[in-house]
Amino acid sequence: MSIVVGILVVLVGIAVSIALHEVGHMAPAKRFGVRVSQYMVGFGPTLWSRTKGETEYGIKAFPLGGYVRMVGMMPGARSGTRPGRGFFAQVVADARDQSVEEILPGEEHRAFYNLSTPKKLVVMLGGPLMNLLLAVVLTASFMAIGLTQQTTTVATLSECVPTATGEPCDPAGPAAPAAAAGLQPGDRIVRYDGVAIGTWRELLEAIDGTAGRAVPVVVERGGQEVALTVTPLDAERALVDADRNPVTGEDGQVRTVSGAFLGISPTVARQSIPLTEVPGEVGRMFTATASAVVRFPVAVYDAAVETFTDAPRSTDGVMSVVGVGRAAADVAGLDADVLDRVAIMLSLLASLNMALFVFNLIPLLPLDGGHVANALYEGAKRTVARARGLRPLPGPADVARMMPVAYVMFVVLLGSGLLLIVADVVDPVRIF
């Protein structure tokens, strides 16, 4: 049941992300006087719709995207333009005719193509920026909730140095370094070897390489800082699993690890991440997503190879909406605290919204970035003409000429999406 709920939560999250993306387009378009005839979430057959004012609002069957139909996205053909021949020429002509037919008599001034360049940029960037805002809010939310994790507060101390075989250590042998140094359960390690410590991982990294050396340690005990000196031992000890049981290899022998041994185990508690870390986390998410978008064709190819061969599916590979749903099922099925699962779900949705933000900025139609590029080109032409004193200024750019590119992009995106859906069904990405 929890898996079903998890999938539903992510599907609703995807639908809300798409819906707000389209609101980001629609709200400024209406504010600037453009007639918006449709606002739809999803593609395919319409499941529900209602007309309010001049706009039809609806939900379609497949939550794989959405759209806002703004009247007059493309200007008609210039007078004297001779129709071209061939398939793509017909595509261009049909796009122009359909755009012009949507404009009601006397409402030519409400066509999108008549907006100024700044207004066009606001309308077309409104959708991606809404996803960026959602990514920031969701990131802040899951960081505020935090995750149950190991802390730098000491839970227990080893009384002696463990053996490499996994057998109980000899109490008569040398005392564990932490116990010998006077550490106590409940102490919170705040500095190790002069380095401020905030997480258990940072402490492990600080301990590594200090075997055999007297190291200053500062702990917080009873609200006061206490300075101690500890000398970690270079010890070989049994590798243990999460239940503290020795791990054995295929030969039946206990596997061992060697390194600096202190003799402490951490407490486990929920830890929130300071909201001051949100910008850095969002920046890292943006960089990773932008890198994934740049290598998207390679990533799709890799996914295809991994799906139809024995190669394992890469854990950092691209996923479809189906893959996101499978990941949500993995999260919902975790043996973890409910708040931990909620936090991971929020993180997953934050990553999804960052992907929507970055992907939609690709400067090719039919993506938002293609319209942004067109508006910038149009604005640049007018700026140059104004600087040269030319009158009249150039009219709206002939976006219809880019429709062949839009069709090719649509086919590529559709094919890539279907391929990734197959990959996510046959050989899904396992994030845990």
C-alpha atoms as one frame of an Amber mdcrd trajectory, in Angstrom:
protein
   0.000   0.000   0.000   2.816   2.402   0.857   4.336   1.823  -2.597   1.023
   2.694  -4.290   0.738   5.826  -2.149   4.329   6.767  -2.993   3.699   6.450
  -6.735   0.494   8.482  -6.448   2.316  11.198  -4.494   4.961  11.515  -7.211
   2.355  11.471 -10.011   0.459  14.252  -8.257   3.746  16.098  -7.756   4.539
  15.794 -11.466   1.055  16.996 -12.397   1.345  19.988 -10.039   4.783  20.825
 -11.442   3.419  20.759 -14.989   0.327  22.749 -13.993   2.362  25.480 -12.315
   4.765  25.574 -15.263   1.844  26.389 -17.537   0.518  28.949 -15.036   3.929
  30.613 -15.351   3.179  31.112 -19.059  -0.522  31.872 -18.797  -0.527  34.466
 -16.012   1.796  37.005 -17.683   0.247  36.330 -21.107  -3.193  37.266 -19.773
  -1.652  40.221 -17.926  -0.237  41.518 -21.232  -3.592  41.134 -23.007  -2.897
  37.979 -25.027  -5.991  35.830 -25.459  -5.373  32.383 -23.955  -7.882  29.919
 -25.415  -6.725  26.730 -23.647  -4.898  25.679 -20.484  -4.307  21.924 -20.437
  -2.395  19.602 -18.120  -1.421  16.400 -19.915  -1.737  15.161 -23.486  -4.162
  12.889 -25.288  -7.916  12.568 -24.721  -9.500  15.194 -22.478 -10.720  13.733
 -19.178 -12.245  16.941 -17.823 -12.544  20.528 -18.958 -14.424  23.662 -18.065
 -14.553  27.017 -19.825 -14.189  30.110 -17.680 -14.222  33.418 -19.465 -12.368
  32.981 -22.747 -10.176  30.099 -21.562 -10.892  26.354 -21.494  -9.198  24.675
 -18.520  -8.754  20.908 -18.667  -6.958  17.717 -17.699  -5.903  15.163 -20.293
  -5.214  11.443 -19.989  -1.413  11.305 -20.059   0.457  13.502 -17.521   3.554
  13.745 -19.710   3.415  17.496 -20.175   0.967  20.311 -20.744   0.365  23.388
 -22.835  -1.165  26.847 -22.931  -2.658  27.860 -26.269  -1.886  31.551 -26.754
  -3.525  33.087 -29.786  -1.276  34.388 -32.553   2.000  32.686 -31.706   3.136
  33.188 -35.313   2.531  36.072 -37.725   0.947  35.395 -41.072   2.891  35.314
 -44.316   4.178  38.703 -45.474   2.359  40.181 -48.444   3.921  39.116 -51.693
   5.440  35.971 -50.216   5.320  33.137 -52.720   4.373  29.737 -51.250   7.160
  27.217 -51.338   6.976  23.639 -52.506   7.550  20.420 -50.668   6.485  18.895
 -47.370   8.243  21.322 -45.025   7.047  24.335 -47.025   3.508  23.093 -46.520
   4.197  22.632 -42.795   5.301  26.264 -42.572   2.273  27.506 -44.512  -0.156
  25.446 -42.414   1.385  26.765 -39.183   0.960  30.360 -40.337  -2.641  29.785
 -41.449  -3.630  28.069 -38.203  -2.084  30.854 -36.118  -3.910  33.561 -38.073
  -7.249  31.695 -38.000  -7.206  31.687 -34.172  -7.260  35.493 -34.037 -10.793
  36.818 -33.644 -11.863  39.779 -35.844 -10.858  43.035 -34.224  -8.434  41.328
 -31.779  -5.286  41.427 -33.863  -3.682  43.542 -31.136  -4.107  40.588 -28.713
  -1.916  38.246 -30.755   1.210  36.998 -29.004   3.471  38.003 -31.888   2.587
  41.666 -31.304   4.132  41.685 -27.813   7.392  43.535 -27.276  10.555  41.501
 -26.811  10.702  41.985 -22.998   7.073  40.860 -22.648   7.672  37.808 -24.831
  10.650  36.893 -22.641   8.564  37.239 -19.474   5.830  34.986 -20.907   8.144
  32.286 -22.232  10.515  32.263 -19.248   7.613  32.246 -16.793   7.147  28.478
 -17.089  10.766  27.400 -16.519  11.216  29.971 -13.747   8.163  28.519 -11.987
   9.902  25.121 -12.022  13.076  26.713 -10.662  11.067  28.283  -7.830   9.472
  24.901  -7.072  12.915  23.266  -7.043  14.120  25.825  -4.485  11.007  25.445
  -2.283  11.118  21.630  -2.396  14.854  21.620  -1.663  14.345  23.904   1.328
  11.498  21.654   2.505  13.435  18.400   2.463  16.473  20.055   4.030  14.277
  21.465   6.809  12.836  17.999   7.462  16.279  16.440   7.389  17.173  12.761
   7.434  17.824  10.216  10.136  21.585   9.821  10.057  24.658   9.169  12.125
  25.756  12.109  14.253  29.008  13.114  15.925  27.576  12.317  19.362  29.145
   9.197  20.884  26.672   6.363  21.521  28.999   3.643  22.803  32.726   3.084
  23.353  34.740  -0.019  22.561  36.423  -1.348  25.660  39.231  -2.952  23.715
  40.624  -3.296  20.194  38.550  -5.708  18.017  40.176  -8.684  16.358  40.570
  -9.220  12.650  38.560 -12.465  12.845  35.426 -10.867  14.227  35.786 -12.707
  17.531  35.165 -10.702  20.741  38.214  -8.679  21.667  40.270  -9.532  24.722
  39.351  -7.235  27.641  42.800  -7.880  29.020  44.370  -6.471  25.880  45.075
  -2.798  25.165  42.181  -0.412  25.765  40.487   1.205  22.780  41.963   4.680
  22.107  38.718   6.596  22.767  38.135   4.929  26.133  41.783   5.389  27.092
  41.552   9.091  26.228  38.547   9.619  28.491  35.741  10.013  25.943  32.286
   9.213  27.304  28.930   8.218  25.816  26.982  11.399  25.091  30.057  13.439
  24.186  29.604  15.407  20.950  32.852  15.707  19.000  33.149  19.277  17.727
  36.809  19.400  16.653  39.314  16.718  15.698  42.957  17.535  15.068  42.063
  21.223  14.956  39.369  20.731  12.290  35.745  21.655  13.016  33.510  18.589
  12.715  29.856  18.779  11.687  28.992  15.304  10.392  29.949  11.705  11.074
  31.448  11.427   7.595  33.665  14.446   8.262  34.820  12.795  11.488  35.688
   9.541   9.712  37.653  11.450   7.094  39.497  13.373   9.824  40.377  10.172
  11.729  41.722   8.495   8.603  45.494   8.813   8.433  46.028   9.749  12.103
  46.961   6.268  13.378  49.837   6.289  15.860  49.734  10.066  16.381  48.529
  11.972  19.425  45.589  14.032  18.190  43.803  16.856  20.078  40.049  16.344
  20.319  37.431  18.765  21.625  34.082  17.381  22.788  30.962  19.055  24.102
  29.983  17.513  27.434  27.213  18.862  29.621  27.126  22.132  27.694  30.869
  22.755  28.074  33.793  22.045  25.782  36.354  19.538  27.045  39.801  19.137
  25.484  41.207  15.606  25.214  44.053  13.868  23.421  43.533  10.570  21.619
  45.996   8.295  19.834  44.227   6.119  17.218  45.657   2.663  16.590  46.535
   1.212  13.199  44.353  -1.871  13.460  43.029  -4.580  11.182  39.493  -5.488
  12.095  36.543  -7.430  10.763  34.216  -5.714   8.301  30.715  -5.706   9.756
  27.282  -5.123   8.231  24.519  -2.795   9.432  23.617  -5.293  12.178  27.240
  -5.405  13.397  27.705  -8.969  12.078  31.036  -9.911  10.433  30.948  -9.988
   6.622  32.406 -13.105   5.002  33.705 -13.578   1.468  32.959 -16.380  -0.999
  35.712 -18.429   0.635  33.956 -18.216   3.992  36.691 -16.071   5.500  35.851
 -12.915   7.423  36.602  -9.821   5.357  38.761  -7.244   7.075  39.610  -3.568
   6.838  42.622  -1.772   8.190  43.139   1.803   9.225  43.023   4.215  12.131
  40.835   2.829  14.928  39.309   5.106  17.578  36.686   2.882  19.172  33.445
   4.887  19.087  30.032   4.375  17.535  27.657   7.232  16.659  24.149   7.967
  17.821  21.472   8.086  15.124  19.110  11.049  15.035  17.193  13.232  12.623
  19.306  16.152  11.495  17.989  19.140   9.598  20.275  20.855   7.133  20.644
  24.622   7.655  18.617  26.617   5.123  21.774  28.614   4.397  22.885  25.507
   2.481  19.906  25.729   0.094  21.624  27.977  -2.521  24.631  25.674  -2.654
  22.449  22.581  -2.984  20.345  24.197  -5.719  23.538  25.231  -7.508  24.899
  21.681  -7.370  21.556  20.355  -8.632  21.592  22.837 -11.523  25.166  21.944
 -12.508  24.440  18.212 -12.432  21.219  18.645 -14.420  22.835  20.914 -17.019
  25.611  18.354 -17.457  23.000  15.607 -17.905  21.134  17.683 -20.514  24.354
  18.321 -22.460  25.055  14.597 -22.637  21.393  13.635 -23.099  21.865  11.948
 -26.507  24.737   9.881 -25.123  22.740   9.059 -21.993  19.774   7.831 -24.081
  22.127   5.697 -26.170  23.712   4.273 -23.004  20.260   3.486 -21.595  19.370
   1.616 -24.797  22.605  -0.398 -24.708  22.175  -1.221 -21.016  18.553  -2.251
 -21.555  19.128  -4.614 -24.456  22.428  -6.089 -23.266  23.675  -7.619 -20.031
  25.268  -4.308 -18.978  23.838  -3.022 -15.670  21.733   0.160 -15.814  23.727
   3.176 -14.632  22.461   4.648 -11.355  23.029   8.190 -12.652  21.378   7.603
 -16.022  18.404   9.532 -17.388  14.870   8.363 -16.580  11.392   8.814 -18.013
   8.271   9.611 -16.004   7.895   5.850 -15.563  11.398   5.736 -14.107  10.549
   8.501 -11.668   7.501   6.473 -10.621   9.668   3.381 -10.096  12.079   5.449
  -8.040   9.131   6.682  -5.977   8.113   3.065  -5.400  11.656   2.303  -4.198
  11.486   5.239  -1.803   8.054   4.245  -0.492   9.262   0.691   0.077  12.297
   1.707   2.119  12.555   0.397   5.657  12.869   3.923   6.962  11.075   6.509
   9.042   8.047   8.100   7.343   9.648  11.552   7.520  12.782  10.172   5.880
  10.720   8.856   2.982   8.866  12.164   2.704  12.169  14.045   2.586  13.528
  11.773  -0.160  10.293  12.185  -2.140  10.621  15.965  -1.892  14.228  15.711
  -3.042  13.129  13.582  -6.018  10.485  16.149  -7.005  13.004  18.977  -6.573
  15.349  17.232  -9.019  12.466  16.725 -11.443  11.582  20.429 -11.393  15.221
  21.379 -11.904  15.253  19.060 -14.930  12.129  20.764 -16.302  13.751  24.166
 -15.776  17.005  23.324 -17.529  15.538  21.173 -20.312  12.984  23.805 -21.323
  15.762  26.367 -21.798  17.244  24.451 -24.750  17.054  27.073 -27.538  15.098
  24.939 -30.007  11.387  24.821 -30.789   9.003  23.513 -29.560  10.716  24.058
 -26.196  10.378  27.367 -24.359  14.017  28.113 -25.066  13.252  28.144 -28.795
  10.702  30.926 -28.313  13.151  32.775 -26.058  15.829  32.563 -28.748  13.349
  33.859 -31.328  12.361  36.804 -29.104  16.019  37.689 -28.528  16.708  37.518
 -32.276  13.693  39.734 -32.964  14.766  42.219 -30.300  18.332  42.302 -31.598
  17.107  43.099 -35.149  14.965  45.953 -33.878  17.789  47.311 -31.715  20.180
  47.359 -34.693  17.545  48.995 -36.917  16.808  51.613 -34.263  20.518  52.365
 -33.885  20.820  52.805 -37.655  17.768  55.068 -37.730  15.788  52.744 -39.949
  11.998  53.142 -40.129   9.747  51.295 -39.911  11.313  48.870 -37.463  11.355
  45.179 -38.434   8.106  43.349 -37.689   7.720  40.114 -35.722  10.164  37.362
 -36.610   8.816  34.671 -38.910   8.714  31.877 -36.339   6.854  29.586 -38.729
  10.071  29.068 -40.681  11.397  27.131 -37.669   8.481  24.674 -37.668  10.464
  21.981 -39.536  13.011  22.127 -36.700  10.150  21.887 -34.206   8.770  18.812
 -35.956  12.165  17.106 -35.995  12.702  17.948 -32.331   9.247  16.617 -31.484
   9.998  13.309 -33.186  13.394  13.070 -31.457  11.924  13.859 -28.042   9.023
  11.446 -28.566  11.363   8.674 -29.676  13.754   9.291 -26.789  10.851   9.351
 -24.335   9.422   6.059 -25.593  12.861   4.448 -25.514  13.413   5.568 -21.924
   9.961   4.311 -20.923  10.834   0.877 -22.315  14.179   1.006 -20.508  12.514
   1.961 -17.220  10.060  -0.938 -17.543  12.558  -3.591 -18.626  15.653  -2.492
 -16.685  14.824   0.358 -14.280  17.390   2.541 -12.558  17.916   1.335  -9.003
  18.744   4.357  -6.828  18.933   2.296  -3.634
